[in-house]
Amino acid sequence: MITATGIELRAGARVLLESTSFRIAQGDRIGLVGRNGAGKTTLTKCLAGEGIPASGTITRGGEVGYLPQDPRTGDLDVLARDRILSARGLDTVLRGMRDNEQRMANGQGATREKAMKKYERLETEFLTKGGYAAEAEAATIAASLGLPDRVLGQPLHTLSGGQRRRVELARILFSDADILLLDEPTNHLDADSVSWLRDFLRTYRGGLVVISHDNNLIETVVNKVFYLDANRSAIDIYNMGWRQYQVQREADEKRRRRERANAEKKAAALNTQADKMRAKATKAVAAQNMARRAERLLAGLDAERRQDKVAKLRFPDPAPCGKTPLTAEGLSKSYGSLEIFTDVSLAIDRGSRVVILGLNGAGKTTLLRLLAGIETPDTGAVTPGHGLKLGYYAQEHETLDPQRTVLENMRSAAPDMDMVAMRKTLGSFLFSGDDVDKPAAVLSGGEKTRLALATLVVSSANVLLLDEPTNNLDPASREEILGALRNFSGAVVLVTHDEGAVDALQPERIILLPDGVEDLWSADYADLVALA
């Protein structure tokens, strides 16, 4: 159980949440919703113990499993399987058992006897923690999330960003924690894995809080909704499922508007009467009382919900360039003995639109990183054409410096841009006032996405390399990106699971990885997008 008492959340000087109390108990499946930047990620960090509220207390009873938007693990040399098993401490036990098996096989005398005794103790501990059944359970969860045995046997540093995130999700689900805190758990999942995750969470015995812009997941899983209203710095708690919540919230908004209209009408009448009475000295006190009554009428109302702001996004007018601003020939990439792809060639013509498709782990992100010059191919070469100006959007926001502020990141992207124009651009992406002085490290996933896109807007790029640009965005912000994609006249190379993004791009060609096959786009490929 998690109990929050009188907590207040802040982002700099801005109040995200005023004094609020609530409980999360076993069986509660809570959908935490609200626009980007409302404080959902900040709240879940505090609930997980990775952040501290500005005031109030949070107490936790039992184990809490937390999946952040940008999961990180310290040791990337750990095997994916061991990372998942570490959720129950099985990884260290199994390593100890393997080490002592070697000592038993190779040692003699007292050394062998000591190894046998230690092996027996470790095996008892292993069986107490679930033993081989638990190991099989971990493998089943991993396979359901698109992580076969081949991947589980690889070190984390050889995996794609999407695969590492799925390893972290598998680890959290395997932990069997009393409360799960899941921030955008469907990012990087294919359609089959999302469907499995819905079923898993719907029957989860503990409690959970999920942040997701996947309406189907929210509708299927949750039995309560916490709406974080950025305009009122408050949480509205609805003890009901998603569909009932939508109906009830609309009814609540209508009630608030009606109450405000009635109160404003009564307050206006009182103020009008007070103004008339002030002219007579004998009625001055009565006039003051009427004015106070009018103030009390308005003060007692819930704040009227304003329309949520949405970042206004327009990709840059592309800088002039030659007919083929970017080419690549014979690219291959391996990590150790793991071959990602070989002999991939492509030519990106001015204004062309290309989608890269392939199953998770096929090398889509790796190919974009090679094209962006962030990584070096093992063979082949990437050749810039006349006037090439690249803009790269990384799915894990690696292009942002987490230690620098929002404003400093923008200044790095456009060093010649004057401060007024820079702040105006940031304002259109909903970064205003003190928000521009926040370090990028403390931004939510949606805010990082907006900042990364803002740096593209000032880049004048004529070739955009976009890796999952709609992840972490609320529906309104996602529509802004899709509209920008439709209207951009430069070249775009897109990696996405989002079928709507492909529809907006209207691609001319596809590249299928890991084989590097190039083909003209047709509707027959549409079914591969969600699977890729």
C-alpha positions as CSV (number, residue, x, y, z in Angstrom):
1,M,0.0,0.0,0.0
2,I,1.1,3.6,-0.7
3,T,-0.3,6.5,1.4
4,A,0.2,10.1,0.4
5,T,-0.7,12.7,3.0
6,G,-0.8,16.4,2.2
7,I,1.8,16.2,-0.5
8,E,2.7,19.2,-2.7
9,L,4.7,18.9,-5.9
10,R,6.6,21.7,-7.6
11,A,8.6,22.2,-10.8
12,G,10.8,25.2,-9.9
13,A,8.4,28.0,-8.8
14,R,5.4,26.3,-10.5
15,V,3.0,24.4,-8.3
16,L,2.1,21.1,-10.0
17,L,0.0,19.7,-7.1
18,E,-1.3,21.5,-4.0
19,S,-1.9,19.7,-0.7
20,T,-3.4,16.3,-1.7
21,S,-4.0,13.0,0.1
22,F,-4.8,9.6,-1.3
23,R,-4.2,5.8,-0.9
24,I,-3.2,3.1,-3.4
25,A,-4.2,-0.4,-2.1
26,Q,-4.1,-3.9,-3.3
27,G,-6.6,-4.4,-6.2
28,D,-6.5,-0.7,-7.2
29,R,-5.7,-0.4,-10.9
30,I,-5.3,3.3,-11.3
31,G,-4.9,5.2,-14.6
32,L,-3.0,8.4,-13.9
33,V,-4.0,10.9,-16.7
34,G,-3.4,14.5,-17.6
35,R,-1.7,16.5,-20.3
36,N,2.1,16.5,-20.9
37,G,3.9,18.5,-18.2
38,A,1.0,18.2,-15.7
39,G,3.3,16.3,-13.2
40,K,2.4,12.7,-13.8
41,T,6.0,11.5,-14.0
42,T,7.0,13.7,-11.1
43,L,4.3,12.2,-9.0
44,T,5.2,8.6,-9.8
45,K,8.9,9.3,-9.1
46,C,7.8,10.5,-5.6
47,L,5.6,7.5,-5.1
48,A,8.5,5.2,-6.0
49,G,10.8,7.0,-3.6
50,E,13.0,8.4,-6.3
51,G,11.8,11.9,-5.7
52,I,10.8,14.0,-2.7
53,P,7.6,16.1,-2.5
54,A,7.9,19.8,-1.7
55,S,5.8,19.0,1.4
56,G,3.8,16.2,2.9
57,T,4.6,12.6,3.4
58,I,4.5,9.4,1.4
59,T,4.6,6.0,3.2
60,R,5.0,2.6,1.5
61,G,4.0,-0.7,2.8
62,G,5.3,-3.7,0.8
63,E,7.5,-3.8,-2.3
64,V,7.1,-1.2,-5.0
65,G,8.1,-1.9,-8.7
66,Y,8.8,1.2,-10.7
67,L,9.2,1.5,-14.5
68,P,10.3,5.0,-15.4
69,Q,9.9,6.5,-18.9
70,D,13.6,6.3,-19.5
71,P,14.8,3.3,-17.6
72,R,18.6,3.1,-17.0
73,T,20.7,0.3,-15.6
74,G,24.2,0.9,-14.3
75,D,26.0,-2.2,-15.6
76,L,25.4,-2.8,-19.3
77,D,27.6,-5.9,-19.3
78,V,24.9,-7.8,-17.4
79,L,23.1,-10.5,-19.4
80,A,19.4,-9.6,-20.1
81,R,18.3,-12.8,-18.4
82,D,20.2,-11.9,-15.2
83,R,18.8,-8.4,-15.2
84,I,15.3,-9.8,-15.2
85,L,16.1,-12.4,-12.5
86,S,17.6,-9.7,-10.3
87,A,14.1,-8.5,-9.4
88,R,13.9,-11.4,-7.0
89,G,17.6,-11.7,-6.2
90,L,17.8,-14.9,-8.3
91,D,20.7,-13.7,-10.5
92,T,23.3,-13.6,-7.7
93,V,22.1,-17.0,-6.4
94,L,22.4,-18.6,-9.9
95,R,25.8,-17.1,-10.5
96,G,27.0,-18.4,-7.1
97,M,25.6,-21.9,-8.0
98,R,27.4,-21.9,-11.4
99,D,30.7,-20.7,-9.8
100,N,30.5,-23.5,-7.2
101,E,29.7,-26.1,-9.8
102,Q,33.0,-25.2,-11.4
103,R,34.8,-25.5,-8.1
104,M,33.2,-28.8,-7.4
105,A,34.2,-30.1,-10.9
106,N,37.7,-28.8,-10.8
107,G,38.6,-28.7,-7.1
108,Q,39.9,-31.4,-4.8
109,G,39.8,-32.2,-1.1
110,A,38.8,-29.4,1.2
111,T,38.2,-27.0,-1.7
112,R,35.7,-29.4,-3.3
113,E,34.0,-30.1,0.1
114,K,33.6,-26.3,0.8
115,A,32.2,-25.8,-2.7
116,M,29.6,-28.6,-2.2
117,K,28.4,-27.1,1.1
118,K,28.1,-23.6,-0.4
119,Y,26.3,-25.0,-3.4
120,E,23.8,-26.8,-1.1
121,R,23.1,-23.5,0.8
122,L,22.7,-21.6,-2.5
123,E,20.4,-24.3,-4.0
124,T,18.2,-24.1,-0.9
125,E,18.0,-20.3,-1.2
126,F,17.2,-20.7,-5.0
127,L,14.4,-23.1,-4.3
128,T,13.0,-20.9,-1.5
129,K,12.8,-18.0,-4.0
130,G,10.9,-20.0,-6.5
131,G,13.6,-22.1,-8.1
132,Y,13.3,-23.3,-11.7
133,A,9.6,-22.5,-11.8
134,A,10.5,-18.8,-11.2
135,E,13.2,-19.0,-13.9
136,A,10.6,-20.4,-16.3
137,E,8.1,-17.7,-15.3
138,A,10.7,-15.0,-16.1
139,A,11.4,-16.6,-19.5
140,T,7.6,-16.7,-20.2
141,I,7.2,-13.0,-19.4
142,A,10.2,-12.0,-21.5
143,A,9.0,-14.1,-24.5
144,S,5.5,-12.5,-24.2
145,L,7.2,-9.0,-24.5
146,G,9.2,-10.0,-27.6
147,L,12.4,-11.1,-25.8
148,P,13.3,-14.7,-26.9
149,D,16.0,-16.9,-25.3
150,R,18.6,-15.6,-27.9
151,V,18.2,-12.1,-26.7
152,L,18.1,-13.1,-23.0
153,G,21.6,-14.5,-23.4
154,Q,23.1,-11.2,-24.6
155,P,24.7,-8.5,-22.6
156,L,22.5,-5.4,-22.3
157,H,24.9,-3.2,-24.2
158,T,24.3,-5.3,-27.4
159,L,20.5,-4.6,-27.3
160,S,18.6,-1.8,-28.9
161,G,17.0,0.9,-26.8
162,G,13.6,-0.8,-27.3
163,Q,14.9,-4.2,-26.2
164,R,16.5,-2.7,-23.1
165,R,13.3,-1.0,-22.1
166,R,11.4,-4.3,-22.6
167,V,14.0,-6.0,-20.3
168,E,13.2,-3.5,-17.6
169,L,9.5,-4.0,-18.1
170,A,9.9,-7.7,-17.8
171,R,12.0,-7.3,-14.7
172,I,9.3,-5.1,-13.0
173,L,6.5,-7.5,-13.9
174,F,8.6,-10.5,-12.7
175,S,9.3,-8.8,-9.4
176,D,5.7,-9.6,-8.2
177,A,5.7,-6.3,-6.3
178,D,2.8,-5.3,-4.2
179,I,2.4,-2.0,-6.1
180,L,3.5,-1.4,-9.7
181,L,4.2,2.1,-11.0
182,L,4.3,2.0,-14.8
183,D,5.2,5.1,-16.8
184,E,4.3,4.6,-20.5
185,P,4.8,0.8,-20.4
186,T,3.7,0.2,-24.0
187,N,6.5,2.3,-25.5
188,H,8.5,0.1,-27.9
189,L,6.1,-2.8,-27.7
190,D,4.6,-4.5,-30.8
191,A,0.9,-5.2,-31.1
192,D,1.1,-8.7,-29.7
193,S,3.1,-7.7,-26.7
194,V,0.7,-4.8,-25.9
195,S,-2.2,-7.2,-26.1
196,W,-0.5,-9.6,-23.7
197,L,0.4,-6.7,-21.3
198,R,-3.2,-5.7,-21.1
199,D,-4.3,-9.2,-20.0
200,F,-1.4,-9.4,-17.5
201,L,-2.3,-6.1,-15.8
202,R,-6.0,-6.7,-15.9
203,T,-5.6,-9.7,-13.6
204,Y,-2.6,-8.5,-11.6
205,R,-3.2,-9.3,-7.9
206,G,-1.5,-6.3,-6.5
207,G,-2.1,-2.6,-7.0
208,L,-0.8,-0.5,-9.9
209,V,-0.6,3.0,-11.2
210,V,-0.2,3.3,-15.0
211,I,0.5,6.4,-17.1
212,S,-0.3,5.7,-20.7
213,H,-1.5,7.4,-23.8
214,D,-2.8,4.0,-25.1
215,N,-6.5,4.4,-24.6
216,N,-7.1,0.7,-25.2
217,L,-4.8,-0.2,-22.3
218,I,-6.4,2.3,-19.9
219,E,-9.9,1.3,-20.9
220,T,-9.1,-2.4,-20.5
221,V,-7.1,-2.3,-17.3
222,V,-8.1,0.5,-14.9
223,N,-10.8,0.5,-12.3
224,K,-10.0,4.0,-11.0
225,V,-8.8,7.2,-12.6
226,F,-6.7,9.9,-11.1
227,Y,-6.9,13.0,-13.3
228,L,-4.1,15.4,-12.7
229,D,-5.5,18.8,-13.6
230,A,-2.6,21.2,-14.4
231,N,-4.9,24.2,-14.4
232,R,-6.1,23.6,-10.9
233,S,-3.0,21.9,-9.4
234,A,-5.2,19.2,-8.1
235,I,-6.1,15.5,-8.5
236,D,-9.6,14.5,-9.3
237,I,-10.2,10.9,-8.1
238,Y,-12.8,8.8,-9.9
239,N,-13.6,5.4,-8.4
240,M,-14.7,4.0,-11.7
241,G,-13.4,2.6,-15.0
242,W,-12.3,4.7,-18.0
243,R,-15.5,5.0,-19.9
244,Q,-17.6,5.9,-16.9
245,Y,-14.8,8.4,-15.9
246,Q,-15.1,10.2,-19.3
247,V,-18.8,10.6,-18.9
248,Q,-18.5,11.7,-15.2
249,R,-15.7,14.1,-15.9
250,E,-17.7,15.8,-18.7
251,A,-20.7,16.1,-16.3
252,D,-18.4,17.5,-13.6
253,E,-17.1,20.2,-16.0
254,K,-20.6,21.1,-17.0
255,R,-21.6,21.4,-13.3
256,R,-18.5,23.6,-12.6
257,R,-19.4,25.9,-15.5
258,R,-23.0,26.1,-14.4
259,E,-22.1,26.9,-10.8
260,R,-19.6,29.5,-11.9
261,A,-22.1,31.2,-14.2
262,N,-24.7,31.3,-11.4
263,A,-22.2,32.6,-8.8
264,E,-20.8,35.2,-11.2
265,K,-24.4,36.4,-11.9
266,K,-25.2,36.7,-8.2
267,A,-21.8,38.4,-7.5
268,A,-22.4,40.9,-10.3
269,A,-25.8,41.8,-8.9
270,L,-24.3,42.2,-5.4
271,N,-21.4,44.4,-6.7
272,T,-23.9,46.5,-8.7
273,Q,-26.0,47.1,-5.6
274,A,-22.9,47.8,-3.5
275,D,-21.8,50.5,-6.0
276,K,-25.1,52.2,-5.7
277,M,-25.1,52.2,-1.9
278,R,-21.5,53.5,-1.6
279,A,-22.7,56.9,-2.7
280,K,-24.6,57.3,0.7
281,A,-22.4,57.5,3.8
282,T,-25.2,55.9,5.9
283,K,-25.0,52.7,3.7
284,A,-21.2,52.4,3.3
285,V,-20.9,49.5,5.8
286,A,-23.8,47.6,4.0
287,A,-22.0,48.2,0.7
288,Q,-18.8,46.7,2.0
289,N,-20.6,43.7,3.4
290,M,-22.3,43.1,0.0
291,A,-18.9,43.3,-1.8
292,R,-17.4,40.8,0.7
293,R,-20.4,38.4,0.0
294,A,-19.7,38.7,-3.7
295,E,-16.0,37.8,-3.1
296,R,-16.9,34.8,-1.0
297,L,-19.3,33.5,-3.7
298,L,-16.5,33.5,-6.2
299,A,-13.8,32.3,-3.8
300,G,-15.7,29.1,-2.9
301,L,-15.9,27.9,-6.5
302,D,-13.6,25.3,-8.1
303,A,-11.4,27.0,-10.7
304,E,-12.8,26.8,-14.2
305,R,-11.0,24.3,-16.3
306,R,-9.2,26.1,-19.1
307,Q,-8.5,24.4,-22.4
308,D,-5.2,22.5,-22.2
309,K,-2.4,24.2,-24.1
310,V,-0.8,22.3,-26.9
311,A,2.7,22.8,-28.4
312,K,2.5,24.4,-31.8
313,L,4.8,22.4,-34.0
314,R,6.0,23.2,-37.5
315,F,9.1,21.5,-38.8
316,P,11.7,23.9,-40.3
317,D,11.7,25.2,-43.9
318,P,14.5,23.0,-45.2
319,A,17.8,24.6,-46.2
320,P,18.7,24.3,-49.9
321,C,20.5,21.2,-50.9
322,G,21.5,19.0,-53.9
323,K,19.4,16.3,-55.5
324,T,20.6,13.6,-53.1
325,P,21.7,15.1,-49.8
326,L,22.4,11.7,-48.1
327,T,23.7,8.3,-49.3
328,A,24.9,5.2,-47.6
329,E,26.6,2.3,-49.2
330,G,27.3,-1.3,-47.8
331,L,26.6,-0.5,-44.2
332,S,27.0,-3.3,-41.6
333,K,27.1,-3.3,-37.8
334,S,27.8,-5.9,-35.2
335,Y,28.2,-5.8,-31.4
336,G,30.8,-8.4,-30.5
337,S,29.7,-11.6,-32.2
338,L,26.1,-10.4,-32.6
339,E,25.5,-9.3,-36.2
340,I,22.8,-6.6,-36.5
341,F,22.6,-6.1,-40.2
342,T,24.9,-6.3,-43.3
343,D,25.2,-4.6,-46.7
344,V,22.5,-2.0,-46.3
345,S,22.6,0.8,-48.9
346,L,20.2,3.7,-49.4
347,A,19.9,7.1,-51.1
348,I,17.8,9.8,-49.6
349,D,16.8,12.2,-52.3
350,R,15.6,15.8,-51.7
351,G,12.1,15.7,-50.2
352,S,11.9,11.9,-50.2
353,R,9.9,10.0,-47.5
354,V,11.2,6.7,-46.2
355,V,10.0,4.3,-43.5
356,I,12.4,1.8,-41.9
357,L,10.6,-1.4,-40.9
358,G,11.8,-4.5,-39.0
359,L,11.1,-6.4,-35.8
360,N,12.5,-5.1,-32.5
361,G,16.2,-5.7,-32.5
362,A,16.5,-5.7,-36.3
363,G,18.7,-2.5,-36.2
364,K,16.3,0.3,-37.0
365,T,17.7,2.7,-34.3
366,T,21.2,1.6,-35.1
367,L,20.8,2.5,-38.8
368,L,19.5,5.9,-37.9
369,R,22.5,6.5,-35.5
370,L,24.8,5.5,-38.4
371,L,23.1,7.9,-40.7
372,A,23.3,10.7,-38.1
373,G,27.0,10.1,-37.6
374,I,26.6,9.1,-33.9
375,E,27.9,5.6,-34.5
376,T,30.5,4.3,-37.0
377,P,29.6,1.4,-39.3
378,D,31.8,-1.7,-39.3
379,T,31.9,-1.6,-43.1
380,G,30.6,0.8,-45.7
381,A,30.2,4.6,-45.5
382,V,27.7,7.3,-45.1
383,T,28.3,10.2,-47.5
384,P,26.8,13.7,-47.1
385,G,25.6,15.3,-50.3
386,H,25.7,19.0,-51.3
387,G,24.1,21.2,-48.7
388,L,23.1,18.4,-46.3
389,K,21.7,19.6,-43.0
390,L,20.6,16.8,-40.7
391,G,18.1,16.9,-37.9
392,Y,18.0,13.8,-35.6
393,Y,15.3,12.9,-33.1
394,A,16.5,10.1,-30.8
395,Q,13.9,7.9,-29.1
396,E,15.8,8.0,-25.8
397,H,16.5,11.8,-26.1
398,E,20.3,11.3,-26.3
399,T,20.6,14.5,-28.3
400,L,19.7,16.4,-25.1
401,D,22.3,17.2,-22.4
402,P,20.6,16.2,-19.2
403,Q,22.8,18.4,-17.1
404,R,22.1,21.5,-19.1
405,T,18.9,23.6,-18.8
406,V,16.1,23.8,-21.4
407,L,17.5,27.2,-22.6
408,E,21.1,25.9,-22.8
409,N,20.1,22.9,-24.9
410,M,18.3,25.3,-27.3
411,R,21.3,27.6,-27.4
412,S,23.5,24.6,-28.4
413,A,21.1,23.7,-31.2
414,A,20.9,27.3,-32.5
415,P,24.0,29.3,-31.3
416,D,23.3,32.2,-33.6
417,M,19.6,32.7,-32.7
418,D,18.8,35.8,-30.6
419,M,17.4,35.3,-27.1
420,V,14.0,36.8,-27.9
421,A,13.4,34.5,-30.8
422,M,14.7,31.5,-28.8
423,R,12.3,32.2,-25.9
424,K,9.4,32.7,-28.3
425,T,10.1,29.3,-29.9
426,L,10.4,27.7,-26.5
427,G,7.1,29.3,-25.5
428,S,5.4,27.8,-28.5
429,F,6.5,24.4,-27.1
430,L,5.1,25.3,-23.7
431,F,8.4,26.2,-22.0
432,S,7.9,29.6,-20.4
433,G,9.1,31.6,-17.4
434,D,11.2,29.5,-15.0
435,D,10.6,26.4,-17.0
436,V,13.4,27.3,-19.3
437,D,15.9,27.1,-16.4
438,K,15.0,23.5,-15.5
439,P,17.7,20.9,-16.2
440,A,16.7,18.5,-19.0
441,A,17.3,15.6,-16.5
442,V,14.1,16.5,-14.5
443,L,11.8,16.8,-17.5
444,S,9.1,14.3,-18.1
445,G,9.2,12.1,-21.2
446,G,6.7,14.3,-22.9
447,E,8.6,17.4,-22.0
448,K,11.8,15.9,-23.3
449,T,10.1,15.1,-26.5
450,R,8.9,18.7,-26.9
451,L,12.3,20.0,-26.2
452,A,14.0,17.7,-28.6
453,L,11.5,18.7,-31.3
454,A,12.0,22.4,-30.5
455,T,15.7,21.9,-31.3
456,L,14.7,20.5,-34.7
457,V,12.5,23.4,-35.4
458,V,15.4,25.9,-35.2
459,S,17.8,23.6,-37.1
460,S,16.7,24.3,-40.8
461,A,17.3,20.6,-41.4
462,N,16.6,19.3,-44.9
463,V,16.8,15.7,-43.8
464,L,15.0,14.6,-40.6
465,L,15.9,11.3,-39.0
466,L,13.0,10.6,-36.6
467,D,13.1,7.6,-34.2
468,E,9.7,7.1,-32.5
469,P,8.8,10.8,-32.4
470,T,5.2,10.3,-31.1
471,N,6.3,8.3,-27.9
472,N,5.3,9.9,-24.6
473,L,2.9,12.5,-26.2
474,D,-0.7,13.1,-25.2
475,P,-3.2,12.8,-28.1
476,A,-3.3,16.6,-28.8
477,S,0.5,16.9,-29.0
478,R,0.7,13.8,-31.2
479,E,-1.7,15.3,-33.6
480,E,0.5,18.4,-33.8
481,I,3.5,16.2,-34.8
482,L,1.5,14.3,-37.4
483,G,0.3,17.6,-38.9
484,A,3.9,18.8,-39.1
485,L,5.0,15.6,-40.8
486,R,2.3,16.1,-43.4
487,N,3.4,19.6,-44.2
488,F,7.2,19.3,-44.1
489,S,8.8,19.7,-47.5
490,G,12.2,18.2,-46.7
491,A,13.3,14.6,-46.6
492,V,12.2,12.3,-43.7
493,V,13.5,8.9,-42.6
494,L,11.1,7.5,-40.0
495,V,11.2,4.7,-37.5
496,T,7.9,4.2,-35.7
497,H,5.3,1.7,-34.3
498,D,2.7,4.4,-34.8
499,E,0.5,3.6,-37.8
500,G,-0.9,7.2,-37.7
501,A,2.6,8.6,-38.1
502,V,3.1,6.5,-41.3
503,D,-0.3,7.6,-42.6
504,A,0.7,11.2,-42.0
505,L,4.1,10.8,-43.7
506,Q,2.7,9.1,-46.8
507,P,6.0,7.3,-47.5
508,E,7.3,6.6,-50.9
509,R,9.7,3.8,-50.0
510,I,10.4,1.3,-47.2
511,I,13.6,-0.3,-46.1
512,L,13.2,-3.7,-44.4
513,L,15.8,-4.7,-41.8
514,P,17.9,-6.7,-41.1
515,D,18.2,-7.6,-44.8
516,G,18.2,-4.0,-46.1
517,V,15.6,-4.8,-48.8
518,E,14.2,-1.6,-50.4
519,D,10.8,-1.4,-51.9
520,L,8.1,1.0,-52.9
521,W,5.5,1.6,-50.2
522,S,2.1,0.0,-50.6
523,A,-0.8,-0.6,-48.3
524,D,0.3,-4.3,-48.0
525,Y,3.1,-3.1,-45.7
526,A,0.7,-1.2,-43.3
527,D,0.2,-4.3,-41.2
528,L,3.9,-4.5,-40.5
529,V,4.1,-1.1,-38.8
530,A,2.5,-2.1,-35.4
531,L,4.4,-5.4,-35.5
532,A,7.7,-3.7,-36.1
